[in-house]
Amino acid sequence: MSIRVEKLAKRYSSQWAVDRISFDIPQGQIVGFLGPNGAGKSTTMKILTGYIPPTEGKAYMSGLDVEEQAVEVRRITGYLPEHNPLYLDMYIQEYLGFVARLNQIDSSKKAIEKAIDMTQLGKERHKKIGQLSKGYRQRVGLAQALIHDPKILILDEPTSGLDPNQVQEMRQVIKTLGQEKTVLLSTHIMQEVQAMCDRVIIIHQGQIVADGDIATLQSKQQQSFSVRLELDQACDLNKLFSIPGCQQADQVAPNTYLLRGQSADLRSRIADAAKAENWTVLEMRSETHSLEDVFRELTS
């Protein structure tokens, strides 16, 4: 296994930021590490990269003990933290050369060129980091994480601050890297997870509440049936609640409602209600659970 975590825990005073979690990630897999703010994602990533020690448990990177073999772990791990620390007065190429020397890279020029090329920083390479937009600073952070050609990448909010075109480019970079490296990434953007990840681990209040591929997680949550209903005029929510089998009704847009109930199809019952109430139905369609729905249900 590229990453192995065994009953890992981190406590601050009386609070468990990470509460005895365990998981394995094989080589060449891109895994989304999801959870609400304060769930323990960044703490776990800091433990895996050797920035902070665990209170309990063990973590291994390519078989190396994170605590006992910290230097060796850093040599095979690339880390982009959530708050990307950069030297703003250094030029991009100068900064990457500095990082290359820290990593004792023999062919530093070649490594710098490869990192710049992969993160598409060529046009900006002669600028000071302080002159860059947040999106380009994020690219510099990814370049420093890649410069020593690590086996494992730990990316905390890698597309933070990027515009839609840059997000698409970054996704492609990460997907390409995932063909030969193990990638653990944290993000709050569910579309990114669906576009990039082979698997999802969801953590809530320091504990893992879900672990699996996206399709499997969605199917496990399909205990309710959702219908999107659009009428020609506003409707009293109480009338929608009164439809047999309807357990939840929310207005999601003008004259548009989302109804949830048990697994039995609500559409025929909605049609009966529409006929009885003389509603004009402009649209009615069933909706499957999105990854965002799964996330909300597991962490709310």
Secondary structure, DSSP 8 states (H G I E B T S, - for coil): --EEEEEEEEEETTEEEEEEEEEEE-TT-EEEEE--TTSSHHHHHHHHTTSS--SEEEEEETTEETTTTHHHHHHHEEEE-SS----TTSBHHHHHHHHHHHTT-SSHHHHHHHHHHHTT-GGGTTSBGGGS-HHHHHHHHHHHHHTT--SEEEEESTTTT--HHHHHHHHHHHHHHTTTSEEEEE-S-HHHHHHH-SEEEEEETTEEEEEE-HHHHHHHTTTEEEEEEEESS---HHHHHTSTTEEEEEEEETTEEEEEEESS--HHHHHHHHHHHT--EEEEEEE---HHHHHHHHH-
